[in-house]
């Protein structure tokens, strides 16, 4: 039997994700004492297999999108450069307007 904290640590997931996985896989932890919840070794293995399946599918998706993201990153960079300069112009313009407003009130 493993506590939920031990399970979370061994699987390297946060408490929220562990709770979501338990719900998704319909695993009911056993309540020990007032606060301590535990799962069996079989339930732990089920969680581990599920997470390994997620990792495999995620790595397949990321390898297929790598070439796409490489080709779009250069166009995104040039766009962000022009956007950042126009943003700084807008910021300067806004700042100038604020000071103008203060000057008119005084």
Phi, psi and omega in degrees: 000138179239140174286163179295326179292318176297318179299312180301317181294314182292326180275350181059049176232159177281167182298317180300316180294320178299316180296320177296319178295318179299318178295315182298319182268003180055046177262125179257111176295150178271132181278120176246126184060204185282321187242336190282124176243139181228156173236160181280168177298322179296319178294321176299315179299321178297316177298316182296316178297319179298315179294322178295325175295322177294320181294318180297314181292325178292321180290326177293317180294318182291325179290329179282335180264355181299314181295324179292316182291329177295319183287331181273342184294325180291321179289326178294321181297313181294325178293318182293329178296314180290327179291319182293324179290323179288329177294318179292326176295318179295320179296315179298319179297317180296316180298318179298321180294323179296315180293324178298319180298321180291322180296322183290328180288327184282000000 
